[in-house]
């Protein structure tokens, strides 16, 4: 619930909070936490899509092409996961999260400056 509250307040995706929570609170190995987080995100996305499907017109060609790319990414990631250590993956995740946080902060500061 705390992760849902935080991501709802800041408007960011929950993956970057779910993974550390799974590692720290449940002591899951990092790679297992990543897979679990992706599963949670997939279920949330599916439920959101099903809700929107009744209210909006779906651009099926775009949806299917994006889904196909995601499936290719899953297959490539599945092949690579055995070649990348959990320590390297954790470091890369941390740097990526930091970089995305800085970009979001800069974007918000830029938007705030435009309002002044």
C-alpha positions in Angstrom: 0.0 0.0 0.0 2.9 2.4 0.8 4.4 1.8 -2.6 1.0 2.5 -4.3 0.6 5.7 -2.3 4.1 6.9 -3.1 3.8 6.2 -6.8 0.4 7.7 -7.0 1.6 10.9 -5.3 4.7 11.4 -7.5 3.1 10.0 -10.7 5.9 7.5 -11.4 5.8 3.9 -12.2 6.1 1.5 -9.2 8.8 -0.8 -10.6 11.6 1.2 -9.1 10.0 1.0 -5.7 8.7 -2.5 -5.9 12.1 -4.1 -6.5 13.9 -2.6 -3.5 10.8 -3.4 -1.3 10.8 -7.0 -2.4 14.6 -7.4 -1.8 14.6 -5.7 1.6 11.2 -6.7 3.0 10.9 -10.3 1.7 14.7 -11.0 1.2 14.0 -12.2 -2.4 17.1 -12.5 -4.5 17.5 -9.5 -6.8 16.7 -11.4 -10.1 13.6 -12.9 -8.5 12.5 -9.5 -7.3 12.8 -8.1 -10.9 10.7 -11.0 -12.3 8.1 -10.6 -9.6 8.0 -6.8 -10.1 7.5 -7.4 -13.9 4.7 -9.8 -13.2 3.0 -7.3 -10.8 3.3 -4.6 -13.5 1.9 -6.9 -16.2 -1.2 -7.7 -14.1 -1.7 -4.0 -13.3 -1.4 -3.1 -17.0 -3.8 -5.9 -18.0 -6.4 -4.7 -15.6 -6.0 -1.1 -16.7 -6.2 -2.2 -20.3 -9.4 -4.2 -19.7 -11.0 -1.3 -18.0 -10.1 1.1 -20.8 -11.1 -1.3 -23.6 -14.8 -0.6 -22.8 -14.3 3.1 -22.8 -11.8 3.9 -25.5 -11.1 2.9 -29.1 -8.0 0.7 -29.2 -5.4 1.2 -31.9 -4.9 -2.6 -32.4 -2.0 -2.4 -34.9 0.0 -0.2 -32.5 -0.8 -2.4 -29.5 0.2 -5.6 -31.3 3.4 -4.1 -32.6 4.3 -2.8 -29.1 3.4 -6.2 -27.6 5.5 -8.0 -30.1 8.5 -5.8 -29.3 7.9 -6.5 -25.6 7.9 -10.3 -26.2 11.2 -10.0 -28.1 12.6 -8.1 -25.2 11.5 -10.8 -22.8 13.1 -13.5 -24.8 16.4 -11.6 -25.2 16.4 -10.8 -21.5 15.7 -14.4 -20.6 18.8 -15.4 -22.6 21.0 -12.7 -21.1 20.0 -13.1 -17.5 22.3 -16.1 -17.0 25.2 -14.0 -18.3 24.8 -11.0 -16.1 25.5 -11.3 -12.4 23.0 -10.1 -9.8 25.5 -7.6 -8.5 26.0 -6.0 -11.9 22.3 -6.0 -12.5 21.7 -4.3 -9.1 24.3 -1.6 -9.8 22.9 -1.0 -13.3 19.4 -0.7 -11.9 20.6 1.7 -9.2 22.4 4.0 -11.8 19.4 3.8 -14.1 17.0 4.8 -11.3 19.3 7.7 -10.3 19.5 8.9 -13.9 15.8 8.7 -14.4 15.2 10.5 -11.1 17.5 13.3 -12.1 15.8 13.6 -15.5 12.4 13.7 -13.9 13.6 16.4 -11.5 15.1 18.5 -14.3 11.9 18.2 -16.3 9.8 19.3 -13.3 12.1 22.2 -12.6 12.0 23.2 -16.2 8.2 23.1 -16.2 8.1 25.1 -13.0 10.3 27.7 -14.5 8.0 28.0 -17.5 5.1 28.8 -15.2 6.9 31.7 -13.5 
